[in-house]
């Protein structure tokens, strides 16, 4: 019985740590994803502007 209670306590502690870590990691992950999208489109536009890649209009 005491072993089960200890397991539950450890599990609850892990869940709390994961929740706290997830809450603080969500913003940087979203910010990095947004930055990657920005750089992708920035490079894509640069390729078309510099005529390295063929224009979509032919």
C-alpha positions in Angstrom: 0.0 0.0 0.0 2.8 2.4 0.9 4.6 1.6 -2.3 1.5 2.4 -4.4 1.1 5.8 -2.6 4.8 6.6 -3.2 4.4 5.7 -6.9 1.4 7.9 -7.2 3.3 10.8 -5.5 6.2 10.4 -7.9 3.9 10.2 -10.9 2.0 13.3 -9.8 5.3 15.1 -9.4 6.5 14.2 -12.9 3.2 15.4 -14.4 3.6 18.7 -12.6 7.1 19.1 -13.8 6.1 18.2 -17.4 3.2 20.7 -17.3 5.5 23.5 -16.0 8.2 22.7 -18.5 5.7 22.5 -21.3 4.1 25.8 -20.3 7.5 27.5 -20.5 8.7 25.7 -23.6 5.6 26.4 -25.7 6.4 30.1 -26.4 10.0 29.5 -27.6 9.0 26.6 -29.7 6.2 28.6 -31.4 8.6 31.6 -31.8 11.3 29.4 -33.4 8.7 27.8 -35.8 7.5 31.3 -36.8 11.0 32.4 -37.4 11.6 29.4 -39.6 8.5 30.1 -41.7 9.6 33.7 -42.0 13.1 32.8 -43.2 11.7 30.2 -45.6 9.5 32.8 -47.3 12.2 35.4 -47.2 14.6 33.1 -49.1 11.8 32.0 -51.5 11.0 35.6 -52.4 14.8 36.4 -52.7 15.1 33.5 -55.2 12.3 34.8 -57.4 13.5 38.4 -57.1 17.1 37.5 -58.1 15.8 35.3 -61.0 17.7 32.3 -59.9 14.6 30.2 -60.1 12.1 30.5 -62.9 9.2 32.8 -62.5 5.8 31.2 -62.0 4.3 33.3 -64.9 6.7 31.6 -67.4 
